[in-house]
Amino acid sequence: MDNKRIKNFSKTKYSIDNPVMWHAEEQKRAKSEVYFLERLFKKYGSGKSVLDVGCGTGSHVNAFLKKNYAAFGVDINPEMIAFAKKKFGNQHFAVGDMKQIQLKNRFDAIICFRSVFVNNITHQEIMQTLNCFFQSLNKKGLVIIELFNPIVLIQKKKFNAKDVEVANGIKEIREEAVDERNQLLIGRRSYYKNNKLLEKWTITSRMFFPQELKFYLESAGFVFLGFYGGSWEGFSMKHTQLDDFRMLVVARKP
Ligand SMILES: C[S@@+](CC[C@H](N)C(=O)[O-])C[C@H]1O[C@@H](n2cnc3c(N)ncnc32)[C@H](O)[C@@H]1O
């Protein structure tokens, strides 16, 4: 377990690592994403058990439970898991690192949504995580990874500072930079009230390009099935061009 990161998590008040802040955002999306995931399950064939890796506050797990799936969520941040357990039930969640998942059960599908997989920075971390996904799936199980599309970020030059009003007069300043050598996106956020700095934090994400993602999945033993493009509003079965900010890859364990 990465204790340094967990320590940082609990310090941040405004970041995506704060369960209360994140829950509102996650809840808005979970229902429509689960609707889309069910379309994918139907197209590619999947059973009724789902593991959500980097489950955050548990909204996707909850949406699947309501549809009678056996759903389970793991997240590296104990605060997220405590929040999810309190809201949706102890038995459905556990603290865990995607690089070290060891669960008793195997699943028909693994989902990994919103800036989770991009926490795998190095080649070794990526392969460790994909090997864990492979081990945690039943035969013919699906892995579905959703992440930002760096090609579109580059095309649209999304690397300038901009101000965003958050709430109650708190200003969020976003800056994105690229570490070209290590293929990383460095996101910096600062929060001000009346020009006084309240908090600032940095998040580092691996930029995954579609063909390397396919290569990594195949190297871990998966069969590549398809890519889907998505906007901030969501995904659809018809959107197969990778021309917007989000992308999603589907693969199968043989
Ligand atoms: C932006 S949130 C996404 C939460 C949720 N999947 C969603 O769609 O809203 C990213 C989550 O990834 C989790 N995370 C980061 N690194 C992780 C790791 N190594 N293993 C498991 N979870 C991780 C964080 O704790 C955080 O809850």
The ligand as a MOL file (V3000), in Angstrom:
LIG
                    3D

  0  0  0     0  0            999 V3000
M  V30 BEGIN CTAB
M  V30 COUNTS 27 29 0 0 0
M  V30 BEGIN ATOM
M  V30 1 C -11.2780 10.3960 -9.7060 0
M  V30 2 S -11.6930 9.1000 -8.6240 0 CHG=1
M  V30 3 C -12.7710 8.0730 -9.6000 0
M  V30 4 C -13.7710 7.3300 -8.7320 0
M  V30 5 C -14.8070 6.4950 -9.5060 0
M  V30 6 N -14.2200 5.3970 -10.2380 0
M  V30 7 C -15.6320 7.3260 -10.4300 0
M  V30 8 O -15.8520 6.9690 -11.5990 0
M  V30 9 O -16.1270 8.3580 -10.0070 0 CHG=-1
M  V30 10 C -10.1860 8.1800 -8.7030 0
M  V30 11 C -10.1350 7.1170 -7.6200 0
M  V30 12 O -9.0190 6.2630 -7.8800 0
M  V30 13 C -8.5260 5.8460 -6.6200 0
M  V30 14 N -7.1730 5.3150 -6.7890 0
M  V30 15 C -6.0440 5.9850 -7.0990 0
M  V30 16 N -4.9970 5.1460 -7.1530 0
M  V30 17 C -5.4780 3.9020 -6.8850 0
M  V30 18 C -4.8810 2.6120 -6.7820 0
M  V30 19 N -3.5600 2.4390 -6.9530 0
M  V30 20 N -5.6690 1.5600 -6.4960 0
M  V30 21 C -6.9980 1.7220 -6.2790 0
M  V30 22 N -7.6270 2.9300 -6.3510 0
M  V30 23 C -6.8680 4.0030 -6.6560 0
M  V30 24 C -8.6050 7.1130 -5.7880 0
M  V30 25 O -8.5470 6.8610 -4.4250 0
M  V30 26 C -9.9450 7.6870 -6.2500 0
M  V30 27 O -10.9960 7.2820 -5.4200 0
M  V30 END ATOM
M  V30 BEGIN BOND
M  V30 1 1 1 2
M  V30 2 1 2 3
M  V30 3 1 2 10
M  V30 4 1 3 4
M  V30 5 1 4 5
M  V30 6 1 5 6
M  V30 7 1 5 7
M  V30 8 2 7 8
M  V30 9 1 7 9
M  V30 10 1 10 11
M  V30 11 1 11 12
M  V30 12 1 11 26
M  V30 13 1 12 13
M  V30 14 1 13 14
M  V30 15 1 13 24
M  V30 16 1 14 15
M  V30 17 1 14 23
M  V30 18 2 15 16
M  V30 19 1 16 17
M  V30 20 1 17 18
M  V30 21 2 17 23
M  V30 22 1 18 19
M  V30 23 2 18 20
M  V30 24 1 20 21
M  V30 25 2 21 22
M  V30 26 1 22 23
M  V30 27 1 24 25
M  V30 28 1 24 26
M  V30 29 1 26 27
M  V30 END BOND
M  V30 END CTAB
M  END
